[in-house]
Amino acid sequence: MREDFINLLIQKVNETFGIMKPYMPAEEGLQRRVTESMNYSFISGGKRIRPLFMLESYRLFGGDDLSKISPFMAAIEMIHTYSLIHDDLPAMDNDDYRRGRPTNHKMFDEATAILAGDGLLNLAFETISKAMNEEDDIIVLRRMVYANSVLANKAGIYGMIGGQMVDLMMENKTDTELDTLLFIHKHKTAALIEAALMIGAIMAGADDEEIEKIEKVGDNTGLAFQIRDDILDIIGDSIKLGKSVGSDEKNDKATYVKIKGLEESQKDLESLSKEARDIVIGIAGKETFLSDLIEYLVNREK
């Protein structure tokens, strides 16, 4: 990872948010409370990893017209944000804080938070539909239709929602098998990362083989990201993490580390991330910001 990576990351995160900002809903009309709630969570910070992955994948495969990829960048961040709002609800993870601020249902109320999540999910596909209606180039339009189907699938019952359901079903169960845990991680976490990378490639005109390769990058990165989370819960610094460590063990939660052990988990993390980085470097012919970003995420301290 290059020495100037962190400064470059900050620049790219700011660029990404600037690209997405025009798609945020106006806080007006009798229904403005729900758009205020939507925007509250949308602008709450974070690295904007999914739209950033999408943008870098688009550029990796030669895309250069931001107007073609920007609706999808906004849409995937809307979907990710809605999932966080719903995850935090009392019926799900029941969290009071996210990124140092009150969660949506604590800042507003539970009913408004539910509607804000629903609103963001709908707005994601409204945003893409509007862009498709305005597109005159039939080749670009076909790419948009393909990209839209990928996003819908990866965010739905065969992707993120399916993973979330199985995760909830496994709560308080101490006999979760590795295959089940892998299903949760690959669907709940990796699916949207896969979608981001695939959509970037699709919109840039990548072929089927290239799209399959970049999907593999997303799968590996998502799983490595979760393994790193499990490792940090054991060896992490609570100050850097911004939360207490050891919570998984305290709650008797099934984790990758609990099943495979710390040393083996670290080896798997390194193997998964190396394969992902090697694929990206192979496509680009050199190290890129995207390959550096993967390394950064799977070796983070918080």
Secondary structure, 3 states (H helix, E strand, C coil): CCCCHHHHHHHHHHHHHHHHHHHCCCCCCCCHHHHHHHHHHHCCCCCCHHHHHHHHHHHHCCCCCHHHHHHHHHHHHHHHHHHHHHHCCCCCCCCCEECCEECHHHHCCHHHHHHHHHHHHHHHHHHHHHHHHCCCCHHHHHHHHHHHHHHHHHHCCCCHHHHHHHHHHCCCCCCCCHHHHHHHHHHHHHHHHHHHHHHHHHHHCCCHHHHHHHHHHHHHHHHHHHHHHHHHHHHCCHHHHCCCCCHHHHCCCCCHHHHHCHHHHHHHHHHHHHHHHHHHHHHHCCCCHHHHHHHHHHCCCC
